[in-house]
Amino acid sequence: MAIFDSGPVGDAAAPEKLARLRAEIASANALREALKHLQIGLTHAGADRFEEACAAAQEALTHDPNLVYGWHLLGIGHDKLNQRALALDAYERALALAPADPDIAHDLGRLAFKMEMLPQAEALFRHCLSQKPGAREPSNNLGALLRRQMRYDEAIEVLRLALLAEPEAAMLWLTLGTIVGDKGDIDQAEIFYREALRLEPDYAKAHYNLSNILFTKNQPDEAMSHCRRAIELSDVAQDTSMMRFALSTMHLARSDLDQGWTYYEARLEPTYAEPIHFVVDRPRWTPGTDIAGRHLMLFGEQGLGDEILFANVIDDVLAELGPDGRLTMAVTDRLLPFFQRSFPTVRFGAHATLKGDGRAFRGAQFIKDWGDVDLWAPLGAMLKTHRGTIDQFPERPAGYMRPDPERVRRWRKTLAHLPGLKVGVLWTSLVIDSSRHLYFSPFEQWRPVLQTPGVSFINLQYGDQSEAIAYARQAFGVDIHQPPGIDLKNDLDDVAALACALDLTLGFSNATFNIAAACGAPAWLIAIKKAWTLLGTDRYPWYSQVRTYSPPAYGDWEAVMAQIAGDLAQEAGRGTGIAAAG
């Protein structure tokens, strides 16, 4: 679950900032006509009429092109209208005219942060702080930026200095909590979140962050209470959607699937972070709608691994459609051969996704006659009806997707020279940020597993893993074999065949793990106990043959990796393949 820091905070059009700008304009030495239009623009900005504010600022600049306040106000207006390129240009012109102005530097830095221009944002925040040491908002924003880059000690020092100046600033305690939490000290993070709430009892983000910590510490009732309170207090629609989604995962992690799938709809809200807007002009299916004999269209959604995970329901949907019904599905293009082989009665095509204005628009161009489609839905929407309880997850040790048998034979022949058990390993995710690394063990902790005798390890990790493979050889004395002639990220049909040619796939959940597990290949999953996909069980209900391993305590990777090493050594000693999940 995502954790909020407080950055980038600040509002260039906040009343106190507009008042300060008005005071500066009143004492400015500029053309009277230009100042008149600036005053009009400030009045518009104070009433949230930012298009009019921009027009007035531009009129003022026609009278005096070097009027720094005109460029600053124009930047504020474009910023509030989310016209980022125009705001960037205006702020930069203002700063060029007044390079020592800390407020312009901070406004420009905050915009650069939002635009992922992190080096520029850092320089601007530091420039601002050189003029206003320990200032609350720029200190908070610099700390949040350094956290994003996992420069934790630097971030802590920035916030420490700010807290010495303003110990009652709740936002600083919140951001400090996120940083120490990212470092793994969740007890200290809890203390800082509670301090933020002591100072500001209705601080929505602090309630939300505390809820995540408490859920991790196995205090679900209090955690969910704080999450609900955060939703009640939140006045930022995007934050509210994220909180609702987090609450869904808490319900799911407690086996409350009905409420979990209800709140899971938050992922489709237009205010959710990077929401997907499905370009469809047909009625959307809703739970309870009879689909027997109808033509249903389903869109794959979320990540590639989720498309495979949610495909768990396709057989149920086909049964509900009946012999007279039809199913069409749009999935990631790299998955088309895999899906078509697995579900030959379904019509598959590739979805196309375009991103713009902070949203993703997904369509299915392969469908030429939408009038032939009766109903549509995102694939995950079917879970509420068909996976509303744990009992609805079928026992299917052979999986529900099918690899290419000829490719499986080829891979078995290719790997035949490797001695012992052949185990594919996945030690991380390709996407690592300032919080997600807490859900994956450090590579060093893989030492006892990779040194298991009687096992040959094969890399299944996509991306450039040359550094990790070299480290394993040098530090562990172990060769992780790179399978020849395969693009592990893009040739997913071959990945499925490779996984099925192995004795075991072992590691953390990503697209590759889901592909292997969906095919019924022996697989051992490493996941924290509160991972929502475990659905509050000690197994992986989506794939009944999968064995799961979880750290006994938060961050105790050493213990779980030792357990895996012991079990793997036992399997290698048997010499008869991997035993079924137990």
N, C-alpha and C positions, 0 to 999 in steps of 0.2 A: 504494500500500500504506500502511496506517495505521502511524504511528510512535507508540510509547509514550513519554509522559513518566512521571514518577514519581507523579503526583497524580491524584486525591486519595489520599495515603498516610496511614497511621496506623490503629491498631486500638484503639478505645476500651476493648476488653476484653483488651488485651495484659497478660501477667502482671505486668509492672512497673507498669502503670497501675492495675491492680486492687490491687496491693500498696500503692501510694501512697494510694489511696482507703481501703484498710483502716486504714492508719496515721492518716489524718485522722479516720476514724470513731472510732478508739480514743480520740482526745483530744477528741472532740466533747462539747459540753454539751447533751445531749438526753435525752428520756425513755428510761429503761433498756429498756423493752419495745420501743420503736422501734429502738434500736441493736441489740437482740438479733436482730430480724428482718433488719436490714441485714447483719449478719454472716452470717446464713444465706444471704441473697441473694448475697453475695460468694462464698461457698463454691460455690453453684450456678453462678455465672458463671465461676468459675475452672475448672469441670469442663464448660464449654460447655452447661450446662443452662439456657438463657436463658428458657424459659417459666417455669420454677420461680423463676429470679432475678427476673423481673417480678412474679410473684405475691408473693414475699417483700418486694420493694420497696413494692408497693401496700399490703401489710399494715403495713409500717413507717409509711407515710404516713397510715394511718388513726389511728395514735397521735400523729403529729406532722405535720400537713399542711405545715408550713413547714420541713421537714427537707431542706435542699438536697441532701444526699448521697442521700436517697431518690429525689428527682426525677432526679438524675444517673444513679444506677444503673438506674432505670426507663427512662431514655432509652437507655442502653447496651444493655439487654436488647432493647428494641423495635428498635433499630438493627441488632443482630445477627440478629434475626428478619426483617429487611427490611420491618418494619412502619413505613414511613417517616413517615406522618402522625402516628402515636402517638409515635414517637421525637422528631419535631420539637416536638410539644407538651411533652413531658417535658423536653427540653433547654432549651426556652425558659423554662419555669417555674424550672428550676434556675438559669439565668443571671439571671433577674429577682431571685432571692434572693441571688445572689453575683455581681454584675456585673463584679467585678474578677478573677474566677477564669479564668486563661488556658486551662486544660485544658477547661473546659466550653465556652468560646468556640470553641476549636479543634474539639471534637467536633461542635458545632452547625454550624460553618462547613463542615466536611467533609461533613456530611449535606446542607447547602444546596447545595454544589457538585454532589453526586450528583443532586440534584433539579433541577438547572439553574437554581437561584436565585442567579445569579452575583453581582449587586450585593450581596445580603445576605451571601453567602459571603466576598466580598472585604472587606467591613466587619468581619466577625468575625475573619478571618485577621489583618487589620491591628490589630485590638484585641488579639488574642493576642500579636502581636509587640511591641506597645507595652509589654506586661508582661514578655516574654521576647525581647529583641532578638536577631536572628540565629538563633533556634531552628530546628533542622533541618526538622522536619516541617511546621510552619506556613509557613516560608519556601519550602519546596519546593512546597507546595500553592498558595500565593499566586502563585509563579512560573508554575505550570501553568495557573492560572486566567487570568492575564494573557496567557499564550501563546494560550489559547483565543480571547481577544478581539483577538489580533494586536497587543497592546501590548508589543512585543518589548523595546524599550529599558528600559521599567519592569521587566519581568520579569528582564532581565539584571542590573539594579542590585540587585534583591531577592536574587538568587542570589549575586551577588558578595559582598554583605555577609555572607551565611550561610557562604560558603566561606572567608572570612577567619576566621570563628570555628571552622569545622569543615572544614578542607581535605581530610580523609580520608573525607568522606561521599560514597559512590559515587552515591547517589540524586540528589544535587545536581548532580554532573557529568553524569549522564544527562539530567536535565531541561534543563540548560544546553545540552547537545548538540542536543536537539530544537528549541530556540529558534533557535540560530544556523543550524541546518539549514533551518528554515522561512524564515529570512532569505536563504537561498540559498548560504551558506558551508558547503558539504558537506565541504570539507577540514578546517575547524575542528571541525565536528561529529564527524568521524571521530576526531580527536585526543581530544575529550572522552569519546566512548564507550570508546575504548581506555584512557583514564585510569580510567574507572569499572570496567572489567574488571581493570585492574592492582590496584585496591583491593579488588575483589570478583570473583574469577575465575569464580564460578558464578552471576553475576547474569544471569538469563534475559533480562530486558528489554534489557540492554545488548548481549548477543549478538544479539538480534533487531534492534535498531535499527542496529547496526553492519552486519548483513547487508543491510539495505535500502540503506545508504549505499554499500557495496561493490558491490552489484548495479547501482546507478545509475552507478557509476564503471567499469562494464564489467569487474568482477572476479567473475564469476559463481560460480566454483568455491569460492573462499573465502567468498563471500556465503552460498551454500547450506549450507556446512559450519557457519557460525555460526547459521543459521536452524535447522538440525537440532539443534544443541547447545542452542539456546534451548528447543526443544520438549521435549528430554530433561529440562531443568532446571526448566521451568515447573511451579509447584505451584498455579496458578490456572487452573481449567478454562476460563474465558472467554478468558484470554490464550492458552492452548494452542490453542484453536479458531482464534483470529485468526492465530496463527503458522502453523498448518497451511494455512489459506487463503492466506496470503502465499507459502508454499512452493509451493502449486499455481500461483500466477501466475508464479513464477520458472521453474518447469518449462515452463509454456506459452510464456513469453517466449523460451525456448531451443528451441522446436519439439519439446519432449518431451511430446507431447500425451497419451500413455498415462498417464504418471505425473501429469501436470498435472490431467487429469480425475479421476484417483483421489483426489488430495488436495483437489480442488474440492468433494468431498462435505462438507468441513468447514463449508460454508455452511449445511448442514442440521442440524448438530449442535445439540442443545438448549442448549449453552453458548456458541454463537456469538452475537456481539452482535446483539440484536434478531432472534432466529431466527424462521423461519416454521414453524408447526406446521400441517400439512395435516389438515383434519378429514375423514378418509376411513376407512371401515370395509371396505376391500377389499384384496386382496393387492397389494403393490407390485411392479411390474415390476423385474427386475434384468437386467443385461447377460447375453445368452445365452439368455434366455427366448424361446421361439418365440411370435410374436404373429399369425402368419398365420391369418386367419379369426376373430380374436378382437375383442372390443370394448375398446379402450384409451382411458383417460381421462388427459389431460395437463393439468397446471396451469402457467400462466405464473408466473414467479417473478422475484425480484430487482426491478430497476427496470423502468420502462416500456420504456426502450431495450433492455434485455436480452430482453424478451419478443419484440421484433422481431428482434434479433440471433439468438436461439436458434431462431426460426422458420425459419432456414436449413435445418433438418433435416426439416421437415414433409413435403416431397415424398418424401423417403427413407422416412419412417415409413409414409406411405400406400402406397408400393410394397411394403413389407414386410408390411403388413396384407393386401394383396391384394384382389381383387374381392369377397371374402366378408367382409372385415374392416370394422370401423367405428372412426372416431376422433371423440372428443368432446374439446373443449378449453375451459378456463376462462381468460379473458384480462381485462385491464383494460377496464372498460365503455366507455371512450372509444375503444378500438380495435376494437370489435365490427364496425361496418360495413366497416372496412378489411380485417380478417381474413376476414370472411365472403365478401366479393367475391373475395379472393385465393385462397381454398381452398373452393370452393362445395360440395365433397362432405363437408366436415367440419361437425359440429354445434358451434357456438360458443355460449357463454354467459358472463356476467360472473362473475368470482370476487368474493367479499366477504371483507374482511379486518377483523378486530376486534383491537384491541391491549389487553393487560392483563397485569399482573404481569411486565412486561419482555419479553413474548413477543407475537408476532403469530399469530393463528389465522385460517387461510384456508380457506374452504369454497366449495362450488358449489351454491347453493340452487336453481338452475334444474334440477338433476338430482333428479327425484322418486323414481326407482326405481334405487337403487344396486345392487340385485341383478342388474340387466341389464349392469353393468360387470364385465368379467373382471379387468382389471389397471389400475393407475394409476401415474403417475410425475410428478415435476417435469419440466418441459420440458427443463431443462439436463441431466438424467440421460441423455438420448438422445445427447448429444454423444460420450460415450466410445465408443459403438458405431459411430455414423455419421460422426463427425469425429475419428477416432482418429489420423489422419495428415493432413499438409497435402494430400496427393494426393486425399483424400476430399472436399475442398472443390471443388464444381463450378465450371466456367467458365460464368457466367450473366450476361453483360453487360446483359441486359434485366431482371435482378432476378428476384425470386420473389414480389413482392407487387404488387397492381394498384390504381392510383388510379381514381377515378370519371372516365371520359372526358369527360362533360359539364362537370364542374367544371374539368377541365384546360382545355377550350376557353374557358370563361368567364374563367378567370384570364389566359389568353393575350390575350383581348380587353381585359381590364381594364388590363393592363400594356403594351399595344401602343404607347402614347404615349411610353414611356420610350426614350431613344435608346441605341444600342449594345448590347453584351452585357448581359443582365439576370442579375445574380449575387446570390444570397441569401447573407447572411453570418451566421455564428454565432461570436461572439468570446469567449464565456465559457460557464460553466455557471450555472444559477440557484442551485446550492448551492455556496457558497464558504466554506471554513473556514480554519483556521490552517495547513493543509498543502496543500490542494488547489489553492490559487492558484499553486503552483509549476508546475502542469501546463498553465497557460494563460498566454499572453503578455500583458503589460500592454497596455491599449488603445492607448497611445501608439505601440506598435510596429506598429500597423496602418496608420500614416500612409502609407507608400509603397504599400501595397496599395490603400487607399481612394482614393488620388490617381491611380490608373491611368487614363489617358485612354481614352475609348471604352467606358466601362463605367458602367452604372447599378446602384447597390447597393440591395438590398431587405432590410429587416430580417426575419430569421427567428427572432430571439431572443425567447423567451417571457419574461414578466415585464415590469415597468416599465423600459423602456430609454430613457425620455425624456432622462435626464441624458447618457447616452452619445451619443445622436443629436444633442443640442444641442452637445455637446463637439466631435463630428466636424464639425459645420457651422461652429463658431466657430474651432477650432484648425486643422482640415485644409482648410476651405473646401469640404467635401463634404456633399451631402445623402444621407442614408440613408433611403430611402423606406419609410414604414410602409404595408403592404398594407391596404387599407380593408376594414372589415366582417368581420374574422376574429379569433377568439380563438386565438392561437398556442399556448396551453397546452392548451386543452380541445377545440377543433374539429380533431381530428387527421386526420379524413378530408379536410377542406379543406386542411390543411397538406400532405398527400400530393399533392393536386392542384396546389397552388401550387408545390411543389418541382419537379413535372414540367413546369410551364409555364415554368420558368426555364431559362437556358442553363447554369447552374452553381450548385451549393450548395458553399459554401466555409467551413470552420471546424473547430472542435473537436467531438469526439464527444459528442452528447447524444441525447435521444429524437428530436428533429427531424432531425438528421443521419442517424440510422438509418432513419427513415421515408423520407427522400429516396433514400438508397442502396439500400434494399430494393426500391424501385420501379424501379431501374435508371436513375435520373436521374444525369446527369453530376455528380460530386462529388469535391472535393479535401479530404482529411483532414489536419489538423495534429495530430500526436501525437509524444510523445517516443519515442525508438527502443526503449525498454524497455517500452512499453505492452504489456500481455499480450495484448490483442486483435489485435495484429499477428502474434502467434504466431511470433516470431523471424524474420519475413520483412521485406522492404522494400516490401511491399504490404499490402493489406487483404483477406485471403483470403475473408472473409465476403461481400464484394461485389466481384466481379472487375473492374467498370468504374471503381472508385475509385482515384484517384491519391493517394499519401501523401507528406507532407512532414514531416521531423523536424529539430530543431535539431542541428547537427553536434556540439555540445558542450552539456553540461548548462546550461540557462538562456540559451543563445545564441539568443534569439528574434530579434534584429536580423538575423542572417544568413539564417534560414529565411524571414522575412517579406520580405526583399529578393529571395530566390529566387522566392517566390510572385509578387511584384509583377512581376518580369521575365517569368515564364511567362504571367501574365495579360495583360500588355501584348502579348506575342507572339500570344496567342489573339485578343485584341481587334483586332489588326492584320490577322489573317486574314479576319475578318468572315464566317466560315462556320460559327460554332458552335464548341463545345469538342471538341478532339480526344480520342480514346479514351485510356484510362489507358496510361501507358507507363513 
